[in-house]
Amino acid sequence: MEIIKTFKFLAIVLSVFFVVVYVIIVSYVYFNQVGMVFQSAALSKEYQFEYQSQFEEINIKSFDGVNLNGILFKAENSKGLVFYLHGNAGTLETWGSISKIYTSLGYDIFILDYRSFGKSEGEIENEEQLNKDVTVVYKKIKQRYSEDKIIIAGYSIGSGLATILASENKPKALILQSPYFSFTELSSTKVPLFPNFMKKFRLDTFMYLPKVKAPVYIFHGTDDQLIPFDNSVRLKKLLKSNDHFYPLKNQGHVGVNDNDDFQNQLKIILQ
């Protein structure tokens, strides 16, 4: 009888221990999830960007007064604009290097640094805030271009933001590079057992993609280990008849813009 009581007591102690550990882990993830998703790096306000192509640095006040920084790279005899939302790491100091791929094909490209990235002020708090930022900046840039000449593009974490933006506007096209089916789902593979209702970034691409009226072009590396290729395979099932899915053989998560097959297809899209 005493042995049974001892086992019951130990079971209760262990249960309480695991609950406490779980609560500690969940609390840590909850309060640190922004930093786990976005690897921001700041640049001083005096930092001077150096690129050979013609560019204009643009500062835009967001909905709450926070200053957001971006660069508009200009092509000769521009045919339109690519509104580009980059990945979760790096700033305009590095992302600007992709501009020549687009400007050489006759398109201007605007790249935005999210809050706390580069010269952009503020701190990222949640998905709603990010979507508001992107919308404000898009509306401002749209004053310079007819929307039927604007292509929205998003890479990795930016693909979800780009899809939401395209679903709420009328761009010429949407280009997604290494997109996820649902960031809610993807994050569960990285941090299992963390409750979905506590996640500040859901970015359920699959919910918004069917709402995009413009042609959609999806590019995904078959060897992507960060956002598995299967994410785009599943998104493909949601595409319209005039949309396209391009698997990039032997391509990992990083460097899609430099991929020859991507550039060949991009040339066709932007012609």
Secondary structure, DSSP 8 states (H G I E B T S, - for coil): -HHHHHHHHHHHHHHHHHHHHHHHHHHHHHHHHHHHH-B--B--TT-----SS-EEEEEEE-TTS-EEEEEEE--TT--EEEEEE--SB--HHHHGGGHHHHHTTTEEEEEE--TTSBT--S----HHHHHHHHHHHHHHHHTTS-GGGEEEEEETHHHHHHHHHHHTS--SEEEEES--S-HHHHHHHHSTT--GGG-S----HHHHGGG--S-EEEEEETT-TTTTTHHHHHHHTT--TT-EEEEETT--SS-GGG-HHHHHHHHHHH-
